[in-house]
Amino acid sequence: MTEGNTAAIVLAAGGSTRLRRPKQLIQLAGETLIDRTVRTAREAGCSPVLVVLGAGLPGVITHSRLEGAIKVINRDWQQGMATSIGRGIEILQSIAPDTRGVILMTCDQPAVTPRHLQALATGTEATASAYAKRRGVPAYLPRTSFPDLLKLSGDHGARDLLKHARTIKLPGGELDIDTAADLAHAHQVIGHTAVENKSTTHKTNRIPSS
């Protein structure tokens, strides 16, 4: 581990109730959504990359690669996203105590790119993605925010911590795959560019370490 790295925590423990099948394993341009998210974080230079799993655990582990990622199990995933954030931060602090900050991500936002994650982490303050007239994830939070992240509860995630955060626009960020209609739209607007993006991301810069 390099001191001062920016970590990533992929929140992928949810039950996909509206989609009625594990969204983690949905295929988009030849890879699962969860593998796409892990790849994006790694290509951005995030280290370590933690993936918090819960619902459908055996199937997700069996049918995804999660290459280079650390699997974190959240047995309390039904109590809300905050439990996944807390579990991820606990493990992160134990394995990488010198991490400068963390990018919180979900696995159902296919518009996220390595370059966007790099932009989020260029500063030292909390930085959220901006889309659909709101702040959201992916979001960068510095290490000084970890105690507050551990205090979160329910299913609101880090929303309250991002109320006054600086923002970086994320084109297409409003597309998150919760329904069959969302998935069809993702195939239309993302699918045909995903392979091209995979071949060009090596030209991007890495997230700087402090």
C-alpha positions in Angstrom: 0.0 0.0 0.0 1.2 3.5 -0.8 0.7 6.0 2.1 -1.9 8.6 1.4 -3.9 6.6 -1.3 -7.5 7.3 -2.0 -9.7 4.3 -1.4 -13.0 3.4 -2.9 -15.9 1.6 -1.2 -18.5 0.1 -3.6 -21.8 -0.2 -1.9 -23.4 -3.3 -3.4 -25.3 -5.0 -0.6 -28.8 -4.0 -1.6 -31.6 -6.4 -2.5 -32.7 -4.8 -5.8 -36.3 -5.0 -4.8 -37.7 -2.9 -7.7 -35.6 -4.7 -10.4 -36.5 -8.1 -8.9 -33.1 -9.6 -9.7 -29.6 -8.8 -8.5 -28.6 -5.6 -10.2 -25.0 -6.4 -9.2 -25.0 -9.2 -11.9 -26.7 -7.4 -14.7 -24.6 -7.4 -17.9 -23.8 -4.2 -19.6 -21.3 -4.3 -22.6 -20.0 -7.6 -21.6 -19.4 -7.2 -17.9 -21.5 -7.2 -14.8 -22.4 -3.8 -13.2 -20.4 -4.7 -10.1 -17.3 -5.6 -12.1 -17.7 -2.5 -14.2 -17.7 -0.4 -11.0 -14.7 -2.2 -9.6 -12.8 -1.7 -12.8 -13.7 2.0 -13.0 -12.4 2.5 -9.4 -9.2 0.6 -10.1 -8.5 2.4 -13.4 -8.9 5.7 -11.5 -6.1 4.7 -9.2 -8.2 4.0 -6.1 -6.5 1.7 -3.6 -7.7 -0.3 -1.9 -11.0 -1.0 -3.5 -13.5 -2.5 -1.1 -16.9 -4.0 -2.2 -19.6 -4.3 0.4 -21.8 -7.3 -0.3 -25.0 -8.6 1.4 -28.1 -9.6 -0.5 -27.7 -12.6 -2.8 -24.2 -13.1 -1.5 -23.4 -16.6 -2.9 -24.6 -15.7 -6.4 -22.8 -12.4 -6.5 -19.5 -14.0 -5.5 -19.9 -16.9 -7.9 -20.9 -14.9 -10.9 -18.6 -11.8 -10.6 -14.9 -11.4 -10.8 -14.3 -8.5 -8.4 -10.8 -8.4 -9.7 -8.4 -6.7 -7.3 -11.2 -5.9 -4.9 -11.5 -6.7 -1.2 -14.8 -8.3 -0.4 -16.6 -7.0 2.7 -19.7 -8.8 4.0 -22.5 -6.8 5.6 -24.9 -9.2 7.4 -27.1 -6.2 8.4 -27.7 -4.9 4.8 -31.4 -4.9 5.3 -31.1 -2.1 7.9 -30.0 0.4 5.3 -27.1 1.7 3.3 -25.5 3.3 6.3 -24.6 -0.1 7.6 -22.7 -0.8 4.5 -20.9 2.5 4.7 -20.0 1.8 8.3 -18.8 -1.7 7.6 -16.7 -0.5 4.7 -15.1 2.3 6.8 -14.4 -0.1 9.7 -12.5 -2.5 7.4 -10.8 0.3 5.5 -9.4 1.8 8.8 -8.1 -1.6 9.8 -6.3 -2.4 6.6 -5.3 1.0 5.3 -5.1 3.5 8.3 -3.1 6.1 6.3 -5.8 6.4 3.6 -6.2 10.1 2.7 -9.9 9.7 1.9 -12.5 7.5 0.3 -14.8 7.6 -2.7 -18.2 6.1 -2.0 -19.8 4.5 -5.0 -22.8 2.4 -5.9 -22.7 -0.3 -8.6 -25.7 1.0 -10.6 -24.4 4.2 -12.1 -22.9 3.2 -15.4 -22.1 6.8 -16.4 -19.3 7.0 -13.9 -15.8 7.1 -15.5 -12.3 6.9 -14.0 -11.7 10.5 -15.0 -14.7 11.6 -13.0 -13.5 9.8 -9.9 -10.0 11.3 -10.3 -11.6 14.8 -10.4 -13.6 14.1 -7.2 -10.4 13.3 -5.3 -8.2 16.1 -6.5 -9.0 18.3 -3.5 -8.9 17.8 0.2 -12.5 18.6 1.1 -15.7 16.6 0.6 -16.8 16.6 -3.0 -20.0 15.2 -4.5 -21.2 14.4 -8.0 -23.8 16.8 -9.3 -26.7 15.7 -11.5 -30.4 16.2 -11.7 -30.1 19.3 -9.5 -28.8 17.4 -6.5 -25.6 16.2 -4.9 -24.9 12.5 -4.7 -22.5 9.7 -5.2 -19.9 9.0 -6.3 -18.5 11.3 -3.6 -15.1 11.8 -2.1 -14.8 12.2 1.7 -11.5 12.9 3.4 -10.3 10.8 6.3 -11.5 13.5 8.8 -15.1 12.5 7.8 -14.7 8.9 8.8 -16.0 9.3 12.4 -19.2 10.9 10.9 -19.6 8.2 8.4 -19.5 5.6 11.2 -22.3 7.4 12.9 -24.7 7.2 10.0 -28.0 5.2 10.3 -30.8 4.2 8.0 -30.9 4.3 4.3 -29.9 7.9 3.5 -26.3 7.2 3.1 -23.9 10.1 3.3 -26.5 12.6 2.1 -26.4 14.9 5.1 -22.6 15.1 5.0 -22.7 16.2 1.4 -25.2 19.1 1.8 -22.6 21.8 1.6 -19.9 19.8 -0.3 -18.3 21.2 -3.5 -19.6 19.5 -6.6 -18.4 18.2 -9.9 -20.9 17.6 -12.7 -21.5 14.0 -13.7 -23.1 13.8 -17.2 -25.7 11.1 -17.1 -25.4 10.6 -13.4 -29.1 10.6 -13.0 -29.2 7.2 -14.7 -29.2 4.5 -12.0 -30.5 1.1 -12.7 -33.4 0.4 -10.5 -36.0 -0.8 -13.0 -36.2 -2.7 -16.3 -36.8 0.6 -18.1 -33.6 2.0 -16.6 -31.7 -1.0 -17.8 -33.1 -0.6 -21.3 -32.1 3.0 -21.3 -28.6 2.1 -20.1 -28.1 -0.3 -23.0 -29.1 2.5 -25.4 -26.9 5.3 -24.1 -24.0 3.5 -22.3 -23.7 0.1 -23.8 -22.3 1.0 -27.2 -19.6 3.3 -25.7 -18.5 1.0 -22.8 -16.0 -1.0 -24.8 -14.5 2.1 -26.3 -14.1 3.6 -22.9 -12.3 0.5 -21.6 -9.7 0.9 -24.4 -9.0 4.6 -23.6 -9.0 4.8 -19.8 -5.3 3.9 -19.6 -4.6 7.4 -20.9 -6.1 9.1 -17.9 -4.0 10.3 -14.9 -4.0 8.6 -11.6 -5.5 9.9 -8.4 -2.7 11.7 -6.6 -1.5 10.5 -3.2 -0.7 12.9 -0.5 
